[in-house]
Amino acid sequence: MGGSADPVGLALTHALSVRSALERLREERPGERQALTGEGLVRRVKELPSLMLQTGLVPSLLFYMSKIDDRADLEAFKHSLCLARKGPEAEGLELGRLESELESGEGAGYRLALALVVEAARSLTGGDLEVSEPCQTGGDTLLKDLAIKLKELHESSGRELLVESILRLYLQELKKALEALLAG
């Protein structure tokens, strides 16, 4: 998933990775996982730009982080970040850990949306929100790394607004790509 300065291209890459992961999960157990639609993720991606306008980038991402309540959520975040950085074929990625993120329920999608945004910030800004290698690191370490990076970003004069403006374009395109690719 390397560094890219193209938010549209990155949004398409991420949406295609999510679709591929969703298809692979459905193929593993036909019939059982047909309810996996990605609807929760699409909802979170749609909501995030408005939340960012109301509260700012760091408070918005802290809200999404607050949805990580237990070990299963930490694992979902870790594997979501692994998917975002390395794609659906990544070594160490356990697709089953993403199942709750691809449902349509009320709490679905927060961890995957957060992971996609963190990876977009890293890729599109030359390293903002860089965290440890997600496919090889525990979820609790990744969360701590992210909190430290959010604190640094919040304290840097003007940098938070610049990153937020870049991420708004990425999120706008990600929303469109997810809606198109997950519609079927």
C-alpha positions, 0 to 999 in steps of 0.5 A: 500500500506504500506512500501515495499523494493521491487521495482518490487513488488511495480511496479506491485502493482501500475500497477495493481491499474492503470489497475483496475482504468481504468477498473472501469472508462470504466465500469461506462460509456461504450462507452464514455471512451473507448479512455482511454488507459493509453498511456499518463501515459506509455509515461511519465513513459518511459521518466522519467528515461532519464530525470533523467539522464540528469537533476537529480531526483529533477529537473525531478520531478519539471518538472512534477510538473510544469505540474500542472497548475490549480485546475483540475490538482491539483485534478488529482494529489491528486487523483493520489497520493491517488490511488498510496498509497491506491489503487483503492478502497480507501476511498475518491478516486474519479476515475473521477478525473483521467480520464485526466491522462489516456488519450493519449493526449499530457499533459496526465499522468504527474500528475499520473506518478509524484504521482506513483514516489512520493509514490514509493520513500516514500515506497522504501526509508523509508519515502523520499518524504513523504507527507500528507495523500493524500486521505484526504488532498487538492492538493495544500497542497500536492504540497507544502509538495512535494516541501518542501520534494524535497528541503530537498532531494536536500540539503541532501548530496548524498541522492538524488542520492541514491533515484534516483537509487532506482527509476530507477529500479522501473520505469523500472519495472513499464514501463514493467508492464504498457505496459503489463497490459494496452495493451488490 
